[in-house]
Amino acid sequence: MTNPHEAVIVAAARTPIGKRGGSLAGVRPDDLGALLVSELLERVGVDGAVLDDLVLGCSTPVGEQGWNLGRQVGLLAGLPVEVPAMTVNRMCASSDQAVQQAAQAIRCGDLDAVLACGVESMSRVPMSSDGVRFSDRMRPRFRLVPQGHSAEMMADKWGLSREELDEFSLESHLRAVEASEKGNFSAETVPVHTEGEGGTRVDLEADEGPRPGTSAEALGRLRPAFVPDGRITAGNSSQMSDGAAGVLVMSRRKASELGLRPRARLVHSLTVGSDPVLQLDGVIEATYRVLKRTGLDLDDIDHYEVNEAFASVPMAWMAETGVPRAKLNPRGGAIALGHPLGATGARLMTTMLHALEDAGGRYGLQTMCIGHGMANATVIERLDG
């Protein structure tokens, strides 16, 4: 018998991802998030009054992203004032965490309909501006370093050459460009047509990050970004970006009551801790642990999304798991598309869901490394109807 409290996805969408300082730089993050929420609900034909909560992920909840950004987004989107909202910060996995929390609340019967979303404007709210410095008591315990240094450590540990990292990055761009040209992103993308601050007109219909003209030679000419004579460059790292994404999660019972088709079920999700200095390898343990919890094997998964924070992360993950490159980020990743921190988890989920539907795949698994040594992992199962 179908579990009435099973958490299912009935809709998922995202904005195009803008480059830092690009087309979306003139749009406040609360306005951008509201645009996404309004359009997502309109597409599925759901009145905002059915929502029990709005959970929004944001990695840098200060300035224009402060004051409980989720509540600002809900009010700006025209949701009834009776619909509450909250903001969660699991750093890069913030909107993936929003999806996790939505599913957990639904499975335990507390809620029936939650809009899990995320937004980040890295143009308007600088990364890491929510902190000042670590406690003096931290250094004797952990010599915490910027993620770029950890990415270099990952490359060292798994013996990844500069050429291999650049080759992976080039493939990310080629895949994203191909997906865009084929229209693979059309169904998942909410075009942004709005007025930015100062009355400037903003019109963005496609991701700004993918570079059709890039090459191995062009990537090879870039200088190391973090360590002299290092291997990590701007070209094999994720792009700083602006964007928003959202996933509408409901109980199967609620979806049935509203006449909505469940498109996927959220099978299981979890978070692990890992070495806070190496800090990016948690995706490996998170993958194995979520598979064990679900009783699935690596071969059972049709589509993998491993966030491309740096090329060394998914490459180390592939080296450990043995998953073929064809199954990993088949439509490109954050190196090409961009990484608007708080929105990326929901963006991965949105892309994965649409790709599974297009290919007729059954299971998808996404995992994301998180600052200070953590990682999220989530498994979804596409449903036929």
N, C-alpha and C positions, 0 to 999 in steps of 0.2 A: 504494500500500500504506500502511495506517495506521501512523504512527510509534508504536512501543511506548513511547517515552519522551515522548510528547506529554503536557503537563500539563493535566489535566482537573479540574473541580470536581465532586465527588460529593455535597456537602452544604454548606449555609450557613445560619446561624441567628444570632439576636441576642437579647439581653434587651430588655425595654421600656426606654426611656431615661427616667431620673428627673431631675427638676430638682435643681440644686444645693441642698442642704439639704432635699430632699424625701424620698420614700419609701425610696430606696436609701441615704440618708446613714448609716444605721446598719449597713450591710453593708461589711465590709472588701473592698478591691479583689481581694485574692487569693481570698477566698471567692466573690466574685461571678464572677470568671473561671473558677474551678473548677466552679461550678454550670453555667455555659455549656458548658464542655468536656464535662462528664459527660452533659448532656442532648443535645448535638449527636451524640456518639458513639452514645448509646442510640437516638436517632431513626433513624440510618442502619443500626443493627444491627452496628456494628463494634467489635471488641475493641480496647482501647487498645494491646495488644501488637503490632498491625500497624504502628503508627507508627514511623517512623525518627527523627522529631524533632518537637518542638513549638516554634514560633517565635511569640513574643508581642510585640506592639507596645505601647509605653507612652511617653507624651510626657514624663512627669515621674517618672522612676524613682528616687525617694527615699522615705524614711519607709516607710510600709506598701507602697509600690510599689517598694521597693529590694530588695537581696539577690537579684538575678536573679529578678524576679517570675515569669517564665515557669516556672522550676523549681518555685517554690512552688505555682503554679497546677496544674502537672502532678501533683505529689505529692498535693495536696489533692483533685484530681479522681480519684484512685485509679489513675492510670496506673502500669504496672509501673516499678519503679525503673530498669530498663534503658533506658527511653525518656528520652533527654536533652531539654534545653530551653534556650532562650536568650531574651533580651530585646533588642529592637531599638528604637532611638529615632531616628526621622526626624520628630520633632515631630508636627505634626498628621497626617502621612501614615504614622505608625508601623505601623499594622496593614496598610495598603496595601503598605508595604515588606515586611512579613512575608509577604504573599501573593506578592510579586515574588520574594523569596528562596526560597520554597518551589518556585515554578515553575522558577526557574533551576537549583536542585539536581536537580530531577526531569528537566529537559530534558538535562542533561549526564550523566545516568545514575548520579549519586552516591546518590540517594535515590529511594524509590518512594511513600512516603506521609508527608505532613507536615500537621499541623494548624496553620494560620496563623490567629492570633487577636489580639485586642487588648482592653485594658481600661483604664478611667480612672475614678477617683473624684475629681471636682473638689470634692466636699464635704469629703473627708477629706485630700486632698493638694493644697494650693493650687497653681494654675497658676504657673509660673516659679519655684517654690521650689527647683528644682534648680540655680539660678545665683545669683550675688551681684552682680557688675557686670562690664562689659566691660573689657578691657585698656585702659590709657591710650594704647596705640599704635593702637587701633582708630579713635578719633575723627578723627585727621588723614586717615585713609583713607576711612572711611564714617561719616556721622552717623546711626547706627542709631537708629530711633525705635520706639515701641510700634506694634503692628499697627493699632490704631485710627487712628493718625495716617496710616499708609500707606493705609488705607481711604479717608480723606479725600482723599489725593493721587490715588487712583484715580478718585474721583468728580470731582475737578477735571480730570484729564487727559481723561476721556471725557465731560465736560459733563453729568453726571448730577445732576438736581435732587433736593431732599429729597422732593418729592412722588412722583417716579418710584421712588426707593429704597423709600419706604413702600408704594407700590402693589405693588412686587415682593414685599415682605415679607408684605403682606396675602394675596397670592395663594399664598405658601408655606403659610400657616396654613390657608387654605381648601382647598388640595389635600390637606394632611395630614389635616385633619378628615374630608374626604370619603373618603379612602382608608381611614381607620380605621372610619368608619361602614359602609363597604361590606365590611369584613372583609379588605381587601387585605393587611394586615399580619399576619393570624392565622397563616398557614403559616410565616412567617419568624421569629415571635417565641416565645421561651422564657419563659413566665411565671416570676416569681420568688416562690416561696413558701418562706421560710426563717426562721431565727431570727437576728436581728441581735445586735450586741454589747449586753450587759446583759440579754439574754433577751427583748428586744422582738420582737414578731412582725412580719414584713415580708411583705406580699402586694401584688404589683404585676403587673398583667396587660396594661396598656396604657401608651403613652407619656404622660408628664405635661406635655410642652411645648405641644402644639397648643392654641390658644385659639379655641373655637367662637364666642365673643362678641366677638372683636376687630373693629376697624373702622378705616377710614382716619382718621377723626376721633380715635380713641383713640391711634393711632400718631403722628398729627400733634401731639399735645399733649406728647409726650416731649421732654425737653431733650437737646441734644447731649451726648454722653458723653465726648468726647476734646478737642474744640477749641471754644472759645466761638464761637457763631454758625456752628458746623459743621453737617454734614448726617448724620453717623453717630450713631445713638442706640442704646439698648438694644433698641429695637424692630426696627431693620433690621440687627442683628448677630446672630450665632449665640448660642444660649443655653449657659451653662456647665452641664454635666450629668454624670451618672454612668451608666455602662453598659458592656456587653461584647458582643463579636461574634466570630464565627469562621467560617473557610472550610476545609473538608477538601479538600486537593489531593492527587491521586494521578497516577501514570503511567497511561496508558490500559491498559497491560498488567496492572498491579496491580489496577485496578478490574475488569478482565475476570476475573482469577483469583478475586476475591472475589465475583463475581456482582453487582457494583454498576453502576448505570446512570450513565455520565458525563452530567451535565446541561449542561455548557458546557466549552469549551476556552479556556485562557488564550492568546490569540493573541500578544500582545506587551505589554511594559510597559517604562517607562523613567523616568528622573528628569532634570530640567534645572535649571540654575542661572539666576538672574535678578538684577536689580538689588536688592541687599540693603536699600536704603532704600525704594524703592517696594514691593518684596518680595512683592507679591500677584499680579502679572501673569504669572507663569511659566506659569499654566494655559493661556495662549494658545499660547505656543511649544510646550509639552508636547503639546498637542492636535495641532498641525500636524505635529510631529515623529513622534509615534506613528502617525499616519495614513500618513505617507510610508513609514515602516518596514513597515507592513502592506500597502501598496498600495491602501488604501481611500480613498474620498472622504468628505467631510462628509455627503453625501446617503445614503451606504451605512449610516450608523449609525441605528438605530431608537430608541435610548434613550441619553440623555446624563445623567450625574450630574456636576455641578460643585459642589463643596462650598460651601455658603453661609456661609463664614466671616463675610463682610459682604455685604450686597446689592450693593455696588459691584463685587464680584469676578465673579459670574456675569453681571451686566449688562454689564460691560466685555467679557467673553468673548463674549457674544451680539452686541455691537456689532461686534466684530472678525470673528467667524465667520459671522454671518448666520443661525445656526441658529434656527429658530422656537421660541418659548417653549413650544409644546405638547410638544416633544421633550425639554425640559430639566426635570429634577427633577419628573416628572409626579405624584409622590406626596408632594411637599413636600420641604423640605431642612432644614438645620441651624438656620435661623432659627425654624422651627416645631418640629421634632423634637428639636433639641438637638445639641450637639457635644461628646461625651465624648472628648476629644482622641485618646488612643491607640486607641480603639475605632472611630472614625468611618470609617476606610478600609475595614475589613471590613464595617461597617454599610452603607456605600454599595454594596459589592459584593453583599451579601446582598439588599438591596432591588432592585437592578438585575436580578439574576438572576431573582428571583421575578416582577418586572414583565415581563421579556422572555417568561417562560414563560406568564404570564397573557394577554399580548397576541399571542403567536405571533411576536414579533420575532426577528431573527437576531443582529444585532450591538449591543453596548453599549459605551460608552466612559465611563470615569470619570476625573476629574482633580481634584487638590487643590492649593491653594496651601500653602506651607510657610514658616514663619518664617525670617527672614534671607535670603529670596530664593531659593526653590527651588519645584519643583512635580513631582508624580508624575502619570503617565497610564497607564492600562491599558485594553486592548481585550479583550473576551471575545466568543465566538460561542456562542450557544445551540445545543445538540445535540438532535435529535429522539429519539435512543435509541441 
